[in-house]
Amino acid sequence: MNDIYDIFSVKNKRVLITGAANGNGRAISLAFGSAGSKLCLVDIDCDNLTSVADDIEKQTNTTVDRLVVDLGNSNEVINFLEYHNDFDVVINNAGITRGNHLFEYTSEDWELTHNVNLYAPFKIIQEISKKMSDRKQGSIINITSLAAELGFPENPAYVTFKGALKQLTKAAACDLSVYGIRVNSVGPGYIKTNMTNKSWNNEKLKLNRTNRTLLGKWGEPNDLIGIIIFLASDASSYVTGQDFYIDGGWLAKGL
């Protein structure tokens, strides 16, 4: 009889991770590398992408594919997918935020946020799921946000496209279920990363966000690893079309 923990194994799974160079993406990449996955890491940040890939290679004595891609450029997305489209697991982690009040929000920031946060995941899902369908299996994990459920001020594009990514998750889960492909989303709460530095470094904002959670603390990038490993593994073989929020109880909190 196999060890019960075998169902959580992601060893030798071919895994694509976007936004792999920093923050949550770096933690996720290191975790899958340590778990024996065969990685293809994508980011626009060449230096930090090289750093995380080199760290994984040193620790595991394996080769990590690394691709410098601007996911805000649709042509670059299409070009990289022409040659890198066969994976067992996809983690659409890359995302950007461009804050501003609705009155002042620029078309350029709207388009860039759309391209990175929604169009790139859509094209990645569309192209890679074709290969997955041949094998009748695969797991796609979209990283959304609390903003997929709640309105946040002065960030209309981010809220809009994270909400849309949540719904893309459900639409793709419907279309791909007949091919044995599972699609789920993971929505982080306030996690200490470069993206949340402004709030973390402002004592008033930091305390406000701390108190808004049931657990009374911010999350760390490593807090996302467990659920993502679960969704990538056979342990979640009957799970699709679901949204999981790793938010310290933010959404559950009333008074």
C-alpha beads as a LAMMPS data file, in Angstrom:
LAMMPS data file: protein, C-alpha beads

255 atoms
254 bonds

1 atom types
1 bond types

-500.0 500.0 xlo xhi
-500.0 500.0 ylo yhi
-500.0 500.0 zlo zhi

Masses

1 110.0

Atoms # bond

1 1 1 0.000 0.000 0.000
2 1 1 1.334 3.418 -0.943
3 1 1 2.055 5.930 1.782
4 1 1 -0.899 8.297 2.215
5 1 1 1.436 11.222 1.596
6 1 1 2.102 10.001 -1.942
7 1 1 -1.146 11.618 -3.051
8 1 1 0.362 15.017 -2.175
9 1 1 3.466 14.372 -4.284
10 1 1 4.349 16.744 -7.114
11 1 1 7.633 15.013 -7.845
12 1 1 8.517 14.980 -11.545
13 1 1 5.438 17.005 -12.456
14 1 1 6.206 19.584 -15.108
15 1 1 5.187 22.901 -13.596
16 1 1 4.928 26.349 -15.176
17 1 1 4.999 29.261 -12.709
18 1 1 4.596 32.855 -13.847
19 1 1 5.764 35.792 -11.760
20 1 1 8.312 33.411 -10.294
21 1 1 11.093 35.828 -9.399
22 1 1 9.762 37.632 -6.339
23 1 1 7.403 37.439 -3.378
24 1 1 4.741 34.761 -3.557
25 1 1 6.055 33.417 -6.857
26 1 1 9.542 32.931 -5.470
27 1 1 8.227 31.024 -2.440
28 1 1 6.032 28.838 -4.639
29 1 1 8.927 28.140 -7.022
30 1 1 11.291 27.159 -4.212
31 1 1 8.658 24.859 -2.715
32 1 1 7.975 23.009 -5.960
33 1 1 11.693 22.787 -6.638
34 1 1 12.283 21.219 -3.227
35 1 1 9.397 18.820 -3.878
36 1 1 11.072 17.483 -7.011
37 1 1 9.011 19.168 -9.724
38 1 1 10.434 19.973 -13.140
39 1 1 10.146 23.729 -13.336
40 1 1 9.713 26.350 -16.005
41 1 1 9.837 29.779 -14.382
42 1 1 8.615 32.935 -16.111
43 1 1 9.172 36.564 -15.115
44 1 1 10.161 39.934 -16.539
45 1 1 12.724 40.450 -13.744
46 1 1 15.786 38.780 -15.253
47 1 1 18.123 39.183 -12.260
48 1 1 15.784 37.787 -9.617
49 1 1 14.546 35.090 -11.975
50 1 1 18.128 33.946 -12.415
51 1 1 18.628 34.077 -8.653
52 1 1 15.670 31.864 -7.754
53 1 1 16.392 29.399 -10.558
54 1 1 20.050 29.142 -9.542
55 1 1 19.053 28.583 -5.892
56 1 1 16.767 25.724 -6.876
57 1 1 19.379 24.138 -9.118
58 1 1 21.988 24.247 -6.353
59 1 1 19.625 22.701 -3.802
60 1 1 18.235 19.994 -6.046
61 1 1 20.975 19.342 -8.603
62 1 1 18.416 19.699 -11.388
63 1 1 17.993 22.073 -14.307
64 1 1 15.376 24.806 -14.106
65 1 1 14.077 26.426 -17.274
66 1 1 13.836 30.192 -16.920
67 1 1 12.131 32.484 -19.427
68 1 1 12.287 36.275 -19.375
69 1 1 8.863 37.277 -20.710
70 1 1 6.930 40.541 -20.524
71 1 1 3.416 39.260 -19.848
72 1 1 2.124 42.757 -20.505
73 1 1 3.087 42.290 -24.143
74 1 1 0.637 39.982 -25.903
75 1 1 3.114 39.151 -28.662
76 1 1 5.687 37.950 -26.132
77 1 1 3.039 35.795 -24.460
78 1 1 2.058 34.182 -27.755
79 1 1 5.684 33.649 -28.752
80 1 1 6.733 31.924 -25.534
81 1 1 3.671 29.665 -25.644
82 1 1 4.579 28.513 -29.143
83 1 1 7.558 26.630 -27.712
84 1 1 6.610 26.127 -24.053
85 1 1 3.123 24.675 -23.872
86 1 1 3.350 21.162 -22.429
87 1 1 2.982 21.029 -18.644
88 1 1 1.197 19.008 -15.968
89 1 1 0.583 22.009 -13.721
90 1 1 0.183 25.708 -14.472
91 1 1 0.335 28.379 -11.774
92 1 1 -0.763 31.762 -13.097
93 1 1 0.811 33.819 -10.334
94 1 1 2.049 36.929 -12.171
95 1 1 0.152 40.105 -11.414
96 1 1 0.624 43.855 -11.231
97 1 1 -1.162 46.710 -9.495
98 1 1 -1.386 50.314 -10.669
99 1 1 -3.230 52.345 -8.065
100 1 1 -5.134 55.562 -8.749
101 1 1 -8.568 57.067 -8.213
102 1 1 -11.191 56.222 -10.819
103 1 1 -11.265 59.829 -12.077
104 1 1 -7.528 59.843 -12.788
105 1 1 -7.065 56.252 -13.910
106 1 1 -5.181 56.113 -17.207
107 1 1 -5.996 53.949 -20.190
108 1 1 -2.376 52.814 -20.265
109 1 1 -2.516 51.465 -16.698
110 1 1 -5.883 49.835 -17.409
111 1 1 -4.550 48.055 -20.501
112 1 1 -1.320 46.948 -18.841
113 1 1 -3.189 45.540 -15.826
114 1 1 -5.599 43.752 -18.162
115 1 1 -2.781 42.219 -20.188
116 1 1 -0.813 40.882 -17.212
117 1 1 -3.631 39.969 -14.827
118 1 1 -6.191 38.544 -17.243
119 1 1 -5.126 38.217 -20.890
120 1 1 -1.870 36.382 -20.166
121 1 1 -3.562 33.798 -17.893
122 1 1 -6.285 33.329 -20.501
123 1 1 -3.798 32.635 -23.308
124 1 1 -1.688 30.379 -21.089
125 1 1 -4.750 28.351 -20.095
126 1 1 -6.019 28.210 -23.670
127 1 1 -2.778 26.944 -25.184
128 1 1 -1.471 24.637 -22.452
129 1 1 -4.829 22.970 -21.835
130 1 1 -4.751 21.676 -25.410
131 1 1 -1.713 19.541 -24.557
132 1 1 -3.196 18.573 -21.192
133 1 1 -6.342 17.377 -22.960
134 1 1 -4.335 14.772 -24.868
135 1 1 -3.347 13.166 -21.555
136 1 1 -6.777 13.685 -19.968
137 1 1 -5.278 15.315 -16.901
138 1 1 -3.779 18.525 -15.598
139 1 1 -4.135 21.170 -12.915
140 1 1 -4.376 24.905 -13.478
141 1 1 -4.150 27.261 -10.507
142 1 1 -4.926 30.959 -10.890
143 1 1 -3.723 33.354 -8.199
144 1 1 -6.455 35.925 -7.599
145 1 1 -6.885 38.172 -4.547
146 1 1 -9.289 39.394 -1.903
147 1 1 -10.063 41.957 -4.591
148 1 1 -11.803 39.191 -6.550
149 1 1 -14.518 39.297 -3.864
150 1 1 -14.414 42.779 -2.346
151 1 1 -14.139 46.337 -3.568
152 1 1 -10.936 48.195 -2.679
153 1 1 -10.472 51.930 -3.267
154 1 1 -8.288 53.624 -5.854
155 1 1 -7.483 50.505 -7.858
156 1 1 -10.277 49.868 -10.372
157 1 1 -8.257 47.822 -12.862
158 1 1 -6.790 45.454 -10.266
159 1 1 -10.179 44.784 -8.671
160 1 1 -11.834 44.342 -12.058
161 1 1 -9.362 41.884 -13.513
162 1 1 -8.831 39.821 -10.372
163 1 1 -12.607 39.399 -10.248
164 1 1 -12.574 38.438 -13.895
165 1 1 -9.778 35.915 -13.295
166 1 1 -11.928 34.267 -10.635
167 1 1 -14.730 33.899 -13.172
168 1 1 -12.323 32.730 -15.876
169 1 1 -11.358 29.974 -13.430
170 1 1 -14.955 28.775 -13.300
171 1 1 -15.522 29.101 -17.045
172 1 1 -12.341 27.156 -17.818
173 1 1 -13.232 24.521 -15.233
174 1 1 -16.508 23.957 -17.078
175 1 1 -14.959 23.730 -20.540
176 1 1 -11.991 21.606 -19.518
177 1 1 -13.666 19.163 -17.135
178 1 1 -14.439 16.708 -19.936
179 1 1 -10.675 16.434 -20.524
180 1 1 -9.852 15.661 -16.903
181 1 1 -8.316 19.108 -16.379
182 1 1 -8.976 20.824 -13.077
183 1 1 -8.979 24.617 -12.692
184 1 1 -9.039 26.378 -9.316
185 1 1 -8.102 29.751 -7.874
186 1 1 -6.187 30.813 -4.775
187 1 1 -6.775 34.308 -3.407
188 1 1 -4.119 35.659 -1.038
189 1 1 -4.999 38.140 1.657
190 1 1 -2.474 40.689 2.850
191 1 1 0.871 38.946 2.376
192 1 1 4.183 40.684 3.060
193 1 1 5.657 41.203 -0.427
194 1 1 6.972 44.068 -2.510
195 1 1 3.437 44.673 -3.770
196 1 1 2.168 45.392 -0.249
197 1 1 5.202 47.354 0.978
198 1 1 3.327 50.653 0.986
199 1 1 0.729 49.373 3.454
200 1 1 3.282 47.434 5.518
201 1 1 5.519 50.467 5.963
202 1 1 2.640 52.743 6.991
203 1 1 1.933 52.018 10.669
204 1 1 -1.706 53.081 10.450
205 1 1 -2.393 50.999 7.356
206 1 1 -0.438 48.036 8.703
207 1 1 -2.442 48.021 11.939
208 1 1 -5.714 48.441 10.066
209 1 1 -5.012 45.434 7.884
210 1 1 -3.721 43.391 10.802
211 1 1 -6.875 44.023 12.799
212 1 1 -9.063 43.210 9.807
213 1 1 -8.002 39.535 9.941
214 1 1 -9.293 36.937 12.394
215 1 1 -5.770 35.695 13.050
216 1 1 -4.508 39.204 13.812
217 1 1 -1.477 39.078 11.545
218 1 1 -0.279 39.424 7.986
219 1 1 0.569 36.393 5.927
220 1 1 3.933 35.272 4.590
221 1 1 4.530 33.978 1.039
222 1 1 5.125 30.496 2.475
223 1 1 1.539 30.476 3.768
224 1 1 0.376 29.881 0.190
225 1 1 2.469 26.780 -0.397
226 1 1 0.235 24.194 1.246
227 1 1 -2.928 24.925 -0.695
228 1 1 -1.078 25.212 -3.998
229 1 1 0.764 21.912 -3.518
230 1 1 -2.606 20.354 -2.634
231 1 1 -4.269 21.680 -5.795
232 1 1 -1.351 20.589 -7.973
233 1 1 -1.318 17.054 -6.561
234 1 1 -3.580 14.017 -6.796
235 1 1 -4.868 14.843 -3.313
236 1 1 -7.269 17.300 -4.981
237 1 1 -8.342 15.021 -7.832
238 1 1 -12.054 15.743 -7.158
239 1 1 -11.644 19.505 -6.760
240 1 1 -12.310 21.930 -9.604
241 1 1 -13.909 25.320 -10.155
242 1 1 -13.242 26.355 -6.563
243 1 1 -11.898 29.537 -4.972
244 1 1 -9.644 29.259 -1.914
245 1 1 -8.805 32.364 0.135
246 1 1 -5.649 32.361 2.205
247 1 1 -6.461 35.534 4.075
248 1 1 -6.154 34.943 7.824
249 1 1 -9.937 35.078 8.051
250 1 1 -10.393 38.483 6.369
251 1 1 -13.471 37.480 4.346
252 1 1 -15.064 35.640 7.250
253 1 1 -14.798 38.480 9.727
254 1 1 -17.897 40.477 10.589
255 1 1 -17.762 42.580 13.721

Bonds

1 1 1 2
2 1 2 3
3 1 3 4
4 1 4 5
5 1 5 6
6 1 6 7
7 1 7 8
8 1 8 9
9 1 9 10
10 1 10 11
11 1 11 12
12 1 12 13
13 1 13 14
14 1 14 15
15 1 15 16
16 1 16 17
17 1 17 18
18 1 18 19
19 1 19 20
20 1 20 21
21 1 21 22
22 1 22 23
23 1 23 24
24 1 24 25
25 1 25 26
26 1 26 27
27 1 27 28
28 1 28 29
29 1 29 30
30 1 30 31
31 1 31 32
32 1 32 33
33 1 33 34
34 1 34 35
35 1 35 36
36 1 36 37
37 1 37 38
38 1 38 39
39 1 39 40
40 1 40 41
41 1 41 42
42 1 42 43
43 1 43 44
44 1 44 45
45 1 45 46
46 1 46 47
47 1 47 48
48 1 48 49
49 1 49 50
50 1 50 51
51 1 51 52
52 1 52 53
53 1 53 54
54 1 54 55
55 1 55 56
56 1 56 57
57 1 57 58
58 1 58 59
59 1 59 60
60 1 60 61
61 1 61 62
62 1 62 63
63 1 63 64
64 1 64 65
65 1 65 66
66 1 66 67
67 1 67 68
68 1 68 69
69 1 69 70
70 1 70 71
71 1 71 72
72 1 72 73
73 1 73 74
74 1 74 75
75 1 75 76
76 1 76 77
77 1 77 78
78 1 78 79
79 1 79 80
80 1 80 81
81 1 81 82
82 1 82 83
83 1 83 84
84 1 84 85
85 1 85 86
86 1 86 87
87 1 87 88
88 1 88 89
89 1 89 90
90 1 90 91
91 1 91 92
92 1 92 93
93 1 93 94
94 1 94 95
95 1 95 96
96 1 96 97
97 1 97 98
98 1 98 99
99 1 99 100
100 1 100 101
101 1 101 102
102 1 102 103
103 1 103 104
104 1 104 105
105 1 105 106
106 1 106 107
107 1 107 108
108 1 108 109
109 1 109 110
110 1 110 111
111 1 111 112
112 1 112 113
113 1 113 114
114 1 114 115
115 1 115 116
116 1 116 117
117 1 117 118
118 1 118 119
119 1 119 120
120 1 120 121
121 1 121 122
122 1 122 123
123 1 123 124
124 1 124 125
125 1 125 126
126 1 126 127
127 1 127 128
128 1 128 129
129 1 129 130
130 1 130 131
131 1 131 132
132 1 132 133
133 1 133 134
134 1 134 135
135 1 135 136
136 1 136 137
137 1 137 138
138 1 138 139
139 1 139 140
140 1 140 141
141 1 141 142
142 1 142 143
143 1 143 144
144 1 144 145
145 1 145 146
146 1 146 147
147 1 147 148
148 1 148 149
149 1 149 150
150 1 150 151
151 1 151 152
152 1 152 153
153 1 153 154
154 1 154 155
155 1 155 156
156 1 156 157
157 1 157 158
158 1 158 159
159 1 159 160
160 1 160 161
161 1 161 162
162 1 162 163
163 1 163 164
164 1 164 165
165 1 165 166
166 1 166 167
167 1 167 168
168 1 168 169
169 1 169 170
170 1 170 171
171 1 171 172
172 1 172 173
173 1 173 174
174 1 174 175
175 1 175 176
176 1 176 177
177 1 177 178
178 1 178 179
179 1 179 180
180 1 180 181
181 1 181 182
182 1 182 183
183 1 183 184
184 1 184 185
185 1 185 186
186 1 186 187
187 1 187 188
188 1 188 189
189 1 189 190
190 1 190 191
191 1 191 192
192 1 192 193
193 1 193 194
194 1 194 195
195 1 195 196
196 1 196 197
197 1 197 198
198 1 198 199
199 1 199 200
200 1 200 201
201 1 201 202
202 1 202 203
203 1 203 204
204 1 204 205
205 1 205 206
206 1 206 207
207 1 207 208
208 1 208 209
209 1 209 210
210 1 210 211
211 1 211 212
212 1 212 213
213 1 213 214
214 1 214 215
215 1 215 216
216 1 216 217
217 1 217 218
218 1 218 219
219 1 219 220
220 1 220 221
221 1 221 222
222 1 222 223
223 1 223 224
224 1 224 225
225 1 225 226
226 1 226 227
227 1 227 228
228 1 228 229
229 1 229 230
230 1 230 231
231 1 231 232
232 1 232 233
233 1 233 234
234 1 234 235
235 1 235 236
236 1 236 237
237 1 237 238
238 1 238 239
239 1 239 240
240 1 240 241
241 1 241 242
242 1 242 243
243 1 243 244
244 1 244 245
245 1 245 246
246 1 246 247
247 1 247 248
248 1 248 249
249 1 249 250
250 1 250 251
251 1 251 252
252 1 252 253
253 1 253 254
254 1 254 255
